[in-house]
Amino acid sequence: MGTIVVICMVISVVVMLVGGVMMIVAAFRQSILWGLAYLLIPFAALVFLCKYWNEAKKGFFINLAGACAFVGCCFSFPQARPEILSLLMSQWDPSAAAPAKKENDHAQAIEEKRQQVGLLQAELAKITAAADVRFKELTAQRNTLNSKDTPAVLQFNVEATAYLKQVEQVKELTQKVTAANMEVDDLLARQVEVEKKQVVIYSTSWCSVCKTAKNYMDSKGIKYREVDVEKSKEGAEEYRRQGGDGSVPLIVIGDKKVKGFDPRAFDSVL
């Protein structure tokens, strides 16, 4: 059955191309300028079609028939229907084409903060090592310093002041590293809480109770992840691992599971 559909899709594309070529030929028959405009200028094809309908209608209908046949073939694949509908919706609704917010935003924030900690730790190690070397040099210099040599004493004091600034930098960076590590710990704790409260709805497209559950959560501003157990093999396997027995919806909240949907029972579990 799949091979026949593919062959029909190829034939549909050929028919679309034939119709398109016929319209281009009709444009060149009117004049070379019309033909070039048809090929190069946006919306020139639409203007030509309206102005010279009698000459272009045959190619237009052939092209349209091929397009309709192609879409019909695509819809004969159940797996392709969601993608086609999504594509069509994105053409009519710009907001549908906007990329959805990634679910791993929180994990990305954790990774970015960890990278920041790594950079701070590397800088801290570099400055600490330089400060240790400078401390040893100053100690050796102090042991050989002649207190009566005023210029040497003044120079030593200048270098000692610079060393104290290095020590302050070490303290500041140590505080920054500590604060950044605390932020990472806080983000990790939040992630654990989010995972505990994550809501997953295992549903089907025909389930009216599933739609009621989703509408209820939307009205309450509750974020959830929907898994259609019929359209996704991975989703069906995930559903079975969660204890699904064939009935929907199955709502999983962290480590708790609710079969069916009752607002009061759902609120108490959430």
N, C-alpha and C positions, 0 to 999 in steps of 0.2 A: 504493500500500500504506500509506503514511504517513497519508493522509487517512482511510482506513478505520479505522486504529487510533485516530486522534484522535476520530472520531465515536463509536467504541466507548467511549473514555474518558469522553466527555461523557455518554453513556447510563448508564455505570456510576455516575457522580456523581449523576445524577438518581435512579437506583435507590436509592443510599445515602440520599439526602435523603428519598425516599418512605418507606423503612424507618424512618428516624429520626422522621419526622412521625407515623407509625403508632404508634410507641412512646410518643411524647408524648401523643397522643390517648388511648391506653390508660390512661396515668397520670391524665389529667384525668377520665376516666370513673370511676375509682375515687373520686377526690375532688379538690377544688381544691388542697388542701394537698399531695397527692401530686404533682399536676402542677407546682406551683410548686417543690417540693423537687427534682423531676426536672430542672427547668431551672436552678435556682440553687445547689443544694447539691452539692458534690463527692461522688461515690460513691453518691448517692441513686439514680441510674439503675441501678446494679448491685444495690442492695438491692431496688429495685422489681422488677427482672428476676427475682431469685431468689424473691421472695415471691409474685409474680403471674405466674408463668411461662406459664401457659395463655393469659392475656390478652396478654402481650407477645411471645410467641415468634414469631408471624407477622412482626411488624415487625422483630424481631431477625434472623431468617433472611434477610429481604429486604435489610436493611442489610448483613449479612455477605456475601451474594452479590454485592452491588454493590462492596463493598470488595475481594473476591477478584478480581472482573473487572477492577477498576481496576489492581490490582497486576499482573495478567496482561498487561494492555495496556502498562503501563510496561516490563515485562520484554521485550516484543516489540521495543522499541528497544534495540539493542545498546549505543548510546552512553549510555543511561540506567542500564544495569545497575550499573556501578561506584558511581554516586552513590546508587542505591537501597540497595545492599548496605552502603555506608558509613553511610547513615542508619539502617538497621536495626541495624548493629553498635553505633552510638553509643547506641541505646536500651537495648541489653543490656549493653554494656560501657562504663561511664562514662569509662574511660581512653581509649577510642577517640574520644570526643567532645572530649577535651582538645586544644587547638590544638598542633600540632607546632611545635617550635622553629624559628624562622625561619632560613633559610640565610644571610640577609644580616646576622646579628648582628655579624659582624666589621666589615662595611662601616659599620654603624650606629655602632659604637664609634669608628671612624676619623672619621666625620662629627661625632660629639659632641666628640671631642678637638680637631678643627679649629675648631669653634665656640668651645671654651674658649680656644684660642690667639688667635682673633680678638678675644674680649672682653679678654683680657690685653693684647694689643697696643694696643687702643683706649685702655685705661686708662693704659698706659705712655706713649702719645703725649700724652695729656691732662696727666699729671703732669710729663712732660719739658718740655712747652711752658710750663707754669706755672713750673717751676723756672728755665727760661731767662729768662723775663720777670723773675722775682724777682732773678736774678743781676744783670741789667742795672740794676735799680732799686737794688740794694745797692751796686753799683760806683759808680753816680752819687752815691749818698748818701755813700759812703766818701770820694770825691774832695772833697766839700764839707764833710766833718765836721771840726769844731774839736776837737782832742784835749784842749783845756782845758775843754770843755763836758761835765762829768761826766754829767749826766742824759742828754744826747744820745748819749754814748758807750755808756752802759748800755743805752739803748733799741736802739742799733745792734747791740750784742752779742746781745740777746734775739732780734732779727729774724734775725741771722746764724745763730743756733742753730736757729731754726725752718727756715731755708733748708737747713741741713745735714741735718735730718730728711727734707726733700723729696728731697735727693740720695740718702739711704739708701733711701727708697721706690723711687726710680728703679732703684737697683742690685738691690733685692730683686725688683722686677717683671721686670727684664731677665733675672735668673736663672730666674724662673718661666717666662717665655716660652721661654727656651732649653731648659729641661727639658721643657716641653710639646711643643715642636717635635721633640725627640729621641724622645718617646713616639709621636708621629705617625709618624716615620720607622720606629720599631720595629714599629708596627702594620702599616705598609705592607709592610715586609719579611716579616712573618709572613704577610700576605695572599698575597704572591708565592709563599711556600713552600707554603701551603695549596693554591693553584691548581695548583702543580706536582704535588702529591700527590693532588689530587682524583680520586676513583674514581667512574666512571660505568658502570653496567651497562645495556646495551641488550638487552632481553629480550622475551619474550612470555609470556602466561599459561599456555600449554601446555608450555613448555620445561622439561623435568626437569633438564637440566644447569644452566639458569639458577637454578633453585631450590637446587641443590647449591652453586652459587657464592655465592648470597646467605646460605645457612645457614652456609657456611664463614666468610664475612666477619662475620656476626653473632657467631659463636663466638669470633672473634679480636678483636671490638670495633672492627672497621674500619668507619668511616662511609662511606657511598656514596649516590649518587643513582641511582635506577632510572628508566629510560625504557622504557615499553612501546611498541614500534614499531608495534603494530597498533591501539592505542587512541587514539593521538595523531598527528595529521597533522604537527604541528610536530616531535614526537619522531621520526617516520619521516624527515623531511627532515634533522634533526640527525644521525640514524644514517647516512644516505647521505653527508653531508658528512664524517663520520669514516671513510669508506671501507667502510661496511657493504655486503656483497654478497648479503644475504638470509639468511645463517646467523647464529644466535644461540647463546650470548651473545657479544656484542662488549664487551670490558671495556677502558675507556680510563683510563689512569693518567697524568695530566698530558699529556705529548706522546707517550706510549707506548701502544700498542694490543696487546691480546691477544685472539685469536679462540679461542672455546671456553674451557674452564676446566681447568687442571691446577694443583693447589695449589703444587707446587714451582716451576713456571714463573711463577706469579702472585707468589709470595714473592720470587723473584729480581728481578722487575721492580719490585715495590713497594719 
